[in-house]
Amino acid sequence: MTVTRRSFLMQLAASGGYAAARAAMTTLGLGAIDVASAGTNAPLNLAPGSGNGRSVLVLGAGIAGLVAAHELRKAGYTVRVIEARDRVGGRNWTIRNGTRIEFTDGTVQVADFAAGHYFNAGPARLPSHHRTILGYCREFGVELEAEVNSSRSAYFLPDAAKGGQPIQLRRAVNDARGRVAELLARAADRGALDRELGTDDRARLVEFLKVYGDLDGQLAFKGTERSGYTVYPGADGQVGERPEPLSLEALLDPDLWGALVFDELLIFQPTMLQPVGGMDRIPAAFQARLADVITLNTEVTSIRNTGDGAAGGVSVAVRDRSGGNARTLDADFAIVTFPLPVLAKVQTNFSAEVKEAIASVAYDAASKIAWQSERFWESGSNIYGGISVVKHPTALIWYPSGGFHRSTGVLVGCYNIGQAARDFTSLPLQAQFDASRAVIDRVHPGSAALLKNPVSVAWHKVPYSLGPWVHWATPHERQYVRLNRPEGRVHFAGEYLSQIGAWQEGAALSAHHAVAAIAAEVAGRAGKTASTSTSTSDFTTESAIIPTTERA
Amino acid sequence: MTVTRRSFLMQLAASGGYAAARAAMTTLGLGAIDVASAGTNAPLNLAPGSGNGRSVLVLGAGIAGLVAAHELRKAGYTVRVIEARDRVGGRNWTIRNGTRIEFTDGTVQVADFAAGHYFNAGPARLPSHHRTILGYCREFGVELEAEVNSSRSAYFLPDAAKGGQPIQLRRAVNDARGRVAELLARAADRGALDRELGTDDRARLVEFLKVYGDLDGQLAFKGTERSGYTVYPGADGQVGERPEPLSLEALLDPDLWGALVFDELLIFQPTMLQPVGGMDRIPAAFQARLADVITLNTEVTSIRNTGDGAAGGVSVAVRDRSGGNARTLDADFAIVTFPLPVLAKVQTNFSAEVKEAIASVAYDAASKIAWQSERFWESGSNIYGGISVVKHPTALIWYPSGGFHRSTGVLVGCYNIGQAARDFTSLPLQAQFDASRAVIDRVHPGSAALLKNPVSVAWHKVPYSLGPWVHWATPHERQYVRLNRPEGRVHFAGEYLSQIGAWQEGAALSAHHAVAAIAAEVAGRAGKTASTSTSTSDFTTESAIIPTTERA
C-alpha cells in the first residue's frame, strides 16, 4: 500500500520500534493496492479539438485539478476550476513571510520569515522517476534543483532512555554494512552456506564482502574510513583518528533501522528534486496558464448528476467562501478532486454505494514544524541538506537543500504522521515548539537559542484538506475500485486514487485517468450520436453561470 | 594512502576486476600515509600584523598558493604570487566556450560550448566534510549547490564480453543488499552464527535483515520495490511490474563492485557540493582579493636560498612565459606549490636529499572528456546528475548536477586514471572521442548523434601540471616527510603533502601548514632578535623587483 511505503521512515522514526518496522515492511511487501484488473501507463494523448463543445467543471485546484484542467483545455474542452482556498495548489503549499495558517480548531499563525525563505508544508521533494509531474516542470520551465534527501553527515538520535547520544549516519550506515558483511563472510568461509553456494560462488562472495563491508584479510570488520573520523586527516602528519565501530547491539536497535534504509526506498532514492524557490512554483505555473478559468474563494455545496445518457450533465452549487453569492454551475462533466473528508460534507445525489465509499475512507494525520535559524547545521556539523532521524515524537530534523552558507535558513524540526501526529498536535502549539526545539538541541547542542519564529502545519486540521493522505484500511479494494469509476457524469481524481498515494505524481496520473475516461465517453457518444455533440452547457459564457439560489 | 582512496571508483571501473579491488581496498585499509609523528588539525590563526615587515614569494597560484597568499596577507606579510599560466586555479580549471586546451605534445583544442555551459576538468565536487575549502567558500560568498554524485537511476554497464546490457544502479545496489541479507538471515536462522551471536541477538539480527534487505516472512529475497519497476505504478489498476531480482552470479561480477560501494566512500558520500557556475568560482574569489599581488604568465627558472639564519632569504629567478623579461625576486621566504614534475625542472640550490625527493615521486595520469548534448539522460532515463559506471576504458558517464531540463548540457563521457588513462590518451583524440561516444550509446541507445563538440583534458599532458596527483610508491614516507619540512627559507605546499591528496581540501590544509611554519619561524626569530625584525627584502616596492639576468 503506497501510502505506507511513503511513510515508512516516519512510521519507523515516529512510532518506532520493531513492531512498527514489521508492520510497515509487511505492508510494503504487498506492494500495491490489489485490484482486479491492471491498467496501463499509456501517456495521455488527447487529440487537439477532441473536446470542442464539451464542458467540464473541475472541483478543486490542487495538483489533480490543475493537471486535469490543463489537459482538458489542450484538447479543446471548456473548463472551469472551482477552488475554496484563496490560492491554488491544495496540499502543495509553500509558506513564506506573512502566510496565514488557520486550523479548523481556530488556531491562527502568521509566518514571520526573512525575505526569500520558504517552507514546503506539503510535498517537498520530487523523485526522479516521477515522470509525469517532472514532465510538467519541463513543459512549463519550472526551474529545478537537487533536493538533498540524505546526508551522511546527519544523525540518528536514539531514545533518550537508551542514552540518547546522536550517532552520525555515515557511521551507522557503514558500520552496519561492515558488521553484516563480516558475519556473512565468516559464515560463508566456514562452509555454513554450502547449501546455497557452490565453491566458486563461496570464494567470490567472500571477496565481494571484503569490498562491500571493508573487511580485513581475516574477514574482520575493524571499522572503516567510510564511517568518518573523530579527527579528520589533515596536513603533514595529521592522520585521521577513527571512532570505535558501533557494537552489534547498537546496530540491532530497531529504532535505528529506518535511518539505515530510508534512502534506498524507491521514493527516497537519489536523485530527488525540488523547484527553486518553493514547491508551489508548480501550481503557480499551472495557474499562469489557467488564470482565466480558475475561480478562487468559492466553496462547493452540492454536486448533482442531471438527466440521463446523452442528455446527462452535472449541476454544481457553489457560493463565495464568505457564504454569499450562491449560484449553480452546469457542465457536461465534473471532476471532483476534493480529499474525501471534504467531499463527504458536500450534498450530492450520488448512489448510496458511492456515498458510502466517500464516507468510509479514513484520512491520516501529519504535521510539520518549521523554524527560521542561523545555519548552525552547516557551520557546526557540515550538514548540507538531508535528514536527521530522531527517536522522538517529532521524528526528524530536515535541513534545507539550498541557500547554503547564507546567514539563515528554514529548518524543518518535526514531521510526524499517524497517531503520533494526532497525539503531538493535541498539545498546545507552544508545547509542540518547545519539544521540537529541545530535540534539535539534543542533536545540535547549543542550537536552541538560534531557533526562531516557528510555525506548525497539521494537515488534519487544515480546512479543505482535513488530512495529508488516505490511511487505507485493509481490505480497501472496494472504495478504491468504486471511486476510480465515474458516478454518472462525475469523475473522481486525486493521489488517493492512484498507486502512488500521497505524491503529486499520483495526483497527476489520477487526473490523466479521469480525463481519459471523459474523453473516451465523449468519443463513444460522438460515435453513437454523430452530429449531435453540442454541449448541453458551456459555463465559459456568462449566461451559463446562473445563480439559482442564494444562501445566507 | 589517500590518493588511492580517492580514485577507488576509477580504479575499479577503469582497470577493473578483483585484483584492482583488492589492491585498492588493501591500500584503503592502510588509511593514511604512515609518518612518524601525528600533527594536529588546529585551525590556522595568525595574529593580524604578525607578518608585518616580512615578505613571502608564493610560487604557483593553484589552491595551495592562493590559500597561502590570502592567509599571509591577512597576517600582514608582504606577498607576491608568481603563476606561469594565464589564469589562477591550477588544476581547478573550468572550461567554457573558447577555452584553449594545449597539451605538452602540441595538441590544441578550443572548447565550443553554448553560453553558460561549463566543464570542470579538474576538481568537480566538494565533500561536505572538507571544512577548510568550504570555509573559504563561506568567507568569500562563493555560491554553492548540491553536486549529485550518485543517482539510483544511473547505470552500471558490464563488459561487452559478458553481455553488456546496462543494469540500473537502484537494481544492482538493492538486489545486492537483498541477496546479502537473505544469505545471512538463513545462516543465522539455522544457527550457523551461534559462535558470534547469542540467542537474542540472533533473533534481532534476523528481524533487522528482513528490514535491511526487504525479505519476506520466510527470509527469502524475492525482489524489492527499492530496485525499481519495469512498469511503474500508475493510476487506478496500474500496479507496478518488477524485474526479476538479479542473480547472485551477476552480483558477484567484480566489475560491478565499485559501482555498489563508491558512494559510501567518505569522499563520495552525500552531501557533495559544487560552486554554482563552475569550480573556478573558488580561485576567482581568491583572485579578486589578491589581484594586486598575482603575476600571471611568469615562469620560475630558479629558486635559491641565500644567506644563513637571520640573514637568510630566497632569490627566485623568473621570466615572462614568452621567454623574455628575466628578473630575480627576493624575499624572506618562499612557498613552492608546483607539482613535483614541474618543480623538478627548476634550477635550485636545494640539498641533494631534497632534489632527490622532488625527482623521485611519480605522478599519476588522468583524463576527462566532456560533450555538449541534448539532455537525453533526463528526458529518456530520469537521470538528474550522478554517475554511470562503465566497464570500459572511459570508466564512467557523469551527468550534470545543474541546469536540469534545459535544452542542452555538458556530459562528462570519460574519467580514467593510471595506466588506463595513459593507454587511452595515447590514442588520437578522435579515437578517444569515438570510444566515448560509442560507450555512451551503449548505455543510452540512440544518443550517439546527440553528442557534440567533445574536448579532452589529459592532466599528464597539461603544461605546469604534468599529472593530476601523486602516485605515491610504497614506501613513500621519506619524500613525504622531507618535503613537509622546509629547505632553508623555502617551504613546500600542495595537496600531495597532505593526507587528503588530490583534493582541494588537502591543498588548503597543506598551505596552512606551510604558513604556520613560516609564522613559527618568524615568531621564533623575532623572539631571538628582538627589534631587528626588518625585512631583508620587500618586493612589493618596485625597487625590489630587480631584473638581474635576461634570458632569451
Boltz contact constraints between the chains, C-beta under 6 A:
constraints:
  - contact:
      token1: [A, 21]
      token2: [B, 211]
      max_distance: 6.0
  - contact:
      token1: [A, 25]
      token2: [B, 211]
      max_distance: 6.0
  - contact:
      token1: [A, 32]
      token2: [B, 233]
      max_distance: 6.0
  - contact:
      token1: [A, 32]
      token2: [B, 239]
      max_distance: 6.0
  - contact:
      token1: [A, 35]
      token2: [B, 237]
      max_distance: 6.0
  - contact:
      token1: [A, 37]
      token2: [B, 237]
      max_distance: 6.0
  - contact:
      token1: [A, 38]
      token2: [B, 237]
      max_distance: 6.0
  - contact:
      token1: [A, 38]
      token2: [B, 239]
      max_distance: 6.0
  - contact:
      token1: [A, 39]
      token2: [B, 236]
      max_distance: 6.0
  - contact:
      token1: [A, 39]
      token2: [B, 237]
      max_distance: 6.0
  - contact:
      token1: [A, 39]
      token2: [B, 238]
      max_distance: 6.0
  - contact:
      token1: [A, 41]
      token2: [B, 234]
      max_distance: 6.0
  - contact:
      token1: [A, 41]
      token2: [B, 238]
      max_distance: 6.0
  - contact:
      token1: [A, 128]
      token2: [B, 153]
      max_distance: 6.0
  - contact:
      token1: [A, 128]
      token2: [B, 382]
      max_distance: 6.0
  - contact:
      token1: [A, 128]
      token2: [B, 384]
      max_distance: 6.0
  - contact:
      token1: [A, 129]
      token2: [B, 382]
      max_distance: 6.0
  - contact:
      token1: [A, 138]
      token2: [B, 405]
      max_distance: 6.0
  - contact:
      token1: [A, 144]
      token2: [B, 404]
      max_distance: 6.0
  - contact:
      token1: [A, 146]
      token2: [B, 146]
      max_distance: 6.0
  - contact:
      token1: [A, 146]
      token2: [B, 148]
      max_distance: 6.0
  - contact:
      token1: [A, 148]
      token2: [B, 146]
      max_distance: 6.0
  - contact:
      token1: [A, 148]
      token2: [B, 271]
      max_distance: 6.0
  - contact:
      token1: [A, 150]
      token2: [B, 270]
      max_distance: 6.0
  - contact:
      token1: [A, 151]
      token2: [B, 270]
      max_distance: 6.0
  - contact:
      token1: [A, 151]
      token2: [B, 271]
      max_distance: 6.0
  - contact:
      token1: [A, 152]
      token2: [B, 269]
      max_distance: 6.0
  - contact:
      token1: [A, 152]
      token2: [B, 270]
      max_distance: 6.0
  - contact:
      token1: [A, 153]
      token2: [B, 128]
      max_distance: 6.0
  - contact:
      token1: [A, 170]
      token2: [B, 269]
      max_distance: 6.0
  - contact:
      token1: [A, 174]
      token2: [B, 264]
      max_distance: 6.0
  - contact:
      token1: [A, 183]
      token2: [B, 184]
      max_distance: 6.0
  - contact:
      token1: [A, 183]
      token2: [B, 193]
      max_distance: 6.0
  - contact:
      token1: [A, 184]
      token2: [B, 183]
      max_distance: 6.0
  - contact:
      token1: [A, 184]
      token2: [B, 184]
      max_distance: 6.0
  - contact:
      token1: [A, 187]
      token2: [B, 187]
      max_distance: 6.0
  - contact:
      token1: [A, 187]
      token2: [B, 192]
      max_distance: 6.0
  - contact:
      token1: [A, 187]
      token2: [B, 193]
      max_distance: 6.0
  - contact:
      token1: [A, 192]
      token2: [B, 187]
      max_distance: 6.0
  - contact:
      token1: [A, 192]
      token2: [B, 192]
      max_distance: 6.0
  - contact:
      token1: [A, 193]
      token2: [B, 183]
      max_distance: 6.0
  - contact:
      token1: [A, 193]
      token2: [B, 187]
      max_distance: 6.0
  - contact:
      token1: [A, 204]
      token2: [B, 252]
      max_distance: 6.0
  - contact:
      token1: [A, 207]
      token2: [B, 18]
      max_distance: 6.0
  - contact:
      token1: [A, 208]
      token2: [B, 252]
      max_distance: 6.0
  - contact:
      token1: [A, 211]
      token2: [B, 21]
      max_distance: 6.0
  - contact:
      token1: [A, 211]
      token2: [B, 25]
      max_distance: 6.0
  - contact:
      token1: [A, 211]
      token2: [B, 257]
      max_distance: 6.0
  - contact:
      token1: [A, 225]
      token2: [B, 266]
      max_distance: 6.0
  - contact:
      token1: [A, 226]
      token2: [B, 264]
      max_distance: 6.0
  - contact:
      token1: [A, 226]
      token2: [B, 266]
      max_distance: 6.0
  - contact:
      token1: [A, 233]
      token2: [B, 32]
      max_distance: 6.0
  - contact:
      token1: [A, 233]
      token2: [B, 499]
      max_distance: 6.0
  - contact:
      token1: [A, 233]
      token2: [B, 500]
      max_distance: 6.0
  - contact:
      token1: [A, 234]
      token2: [B, 41]
      max_distance: 6.0
  - contact:
      token1: [A, 234]
      token2: [B, 509]
      max_distance: 6.0
  - contact:
      token1: [A, 235]
      token2: [B, 498]
      max_distance: 6.0
  - contact:
      token1: [A, 235]
      token2: [B, 509]
      max_distance: 6.0
  - contact:
      token1: [A, 235]
      token2: [B, 510]
      max_distance: 6.0
  - contact:
      token1: [A, 235]
      token2: [B, 513]
      max_distance: 6.0
  - contact:
      token1: [A, 236]
      token2: [B, 39]
      max_distance: 6.0
  - contact:
      token1: [A, 236]
      token2: [B, 484]
      max_distance: 6.0
  - contact:
      token1: [A, 236]
      token2: [B, 513]
      max_distance: 6.0
  - contact:
      token1: [A, 237]
      token2: [B, 35]
      max_distance: 6.0
  - contact:
      token1: [A, 237]
      token2: [B, 37]
      max_distance: 6.0
  - contact:
      token1: [A, 237]
      token2: [B, 38]
      max_distance: 6.0
  - contact:
      token1: [A, 237]
      token2: [B, 39]
      max_distance: 6.0
  - contact:
      token1: [A, 238]
      token2: [B, 39]
      max_distance: 6.0
  - contact:
      token1: [A, 238]
      token2: [B, 41]
      max_distance: 6.0
  - contact:
      token1: [A, 239]
      token2: [B, 32]
      max_distance: 6.0
  - contact:
      token1: [A, 239]
      token2: [B, 38]
      max_distance: 6.0
  - contact:
      token1: [A, 239]
      token2: [B, 499]
      max_distance: 6.0
  - contact:
      token1: [A, 252]
      token2: [B, 204]
      max_distance: 6.0
  - contact:
      token1: [A, 252]
      token2: [B, 208]
      max_distance: 6.0
  - contact:
      token1: [A, 257]
      token2: [B, 211]
      max_distance: 6.0
  - contact:
      token1: [A, 264]
      token2: [B, 174]
      max_distance: 6.0
  - contact:
      token1: [A, 264]
      token2: [B, 226]
      max_distance: 6.0
  - contact:
      token1: [A, 266]
      token2: [B, 225]
      max_distance: 6.0
  - contact:
      token1: [A, 266]
      token2: [B, 226]
      max_distance: 6.0
  - contact:
      token1: [A, 269]
      token2: [B, 152]
      max_distance: 6.0
  - contact:
      token1: [A, 269]
      token2: [B, 170]
      max_distance: 6.0
  - contact:
      token1: [A, 270]
      token2: [B, 150]
      max_distance: 6.0
  - contact:
      token1: [A, 270]
      token2: [B, 151]
      max_distance: 6.0
  - contact:
      token1: [A, 270]
      token2: [B, 152]
      max_distance: 6.0
  - contact:
      token1: [A, 271]
      token2: [B, 148]
      max_distance: 6.0
  - contact:
      token1: [A, 271]
      token2: [B, 151]
      max_distance: 6.0
  - contact:
      token1: [A, 271]
      token2: [B, 384]
      max_distance: 6.0
  - contact:
      token1: [A, 271]
      token2: [B, 385]
      max_distance: 6.0
  - contact:
      token1: [A, 382]
      token2: [B, 128]
      max_distance: 6.0
  - contact:
      token1: [A, 382]
      token2: [B, 129]
      max_distance: 6.0
  - contact:
      token1: [A, 384]
      token2: [B, 128]
      max_distance: 6.0
  - contact:
      token1: [A, 384]
      token2: [B, 271]
      max_distance: 6.0
  - contact:
      token1: [A, 385]
      token2: [B, 271]
      max_distance: 6.0
  - contact:
      token1: [A, 404]
      token2: [B, 144]
      max_distance: 6.0
  - contact:
      token1: [A, 405]
      token2: [B, 138]
      max_distance: 6.0
  - contact:
      token1: [A, 484]
      token2: [B, 236]
      max_distance: 6.0
  - contact:
      token1: [A, 498]
      token2: [B, 235]
      max_distance: 6.0
  - contact:
      token1: [A, 499]
      token2: [B, 233]
      max_distance: 6.0
  - contact:
      token1: [A, 499]
      token2: [B, 239]
      max_distance: 6.0
  - contact:
      token1: [A, 500]
      token2: [B, 233]
      max_distance: 6.0
  - contact:
      token1: [A, 509]
      token2: [B, 234]
      max_distance: 6.0
  - contact:
      token1: [A, 509]
      token2: [B, 235]
      max_distance: 6.0
  - contact:
      token1: [A, 510]
      token2: [B, 235]
      max_distance: 6.0
  - contact:
      token1: [A, 513]
      token2: [B, 235]
      max_distance: 6.0
  - contact:
      token1: [A, 513]
      token2: [B, 236]
      max_distance: 6.0
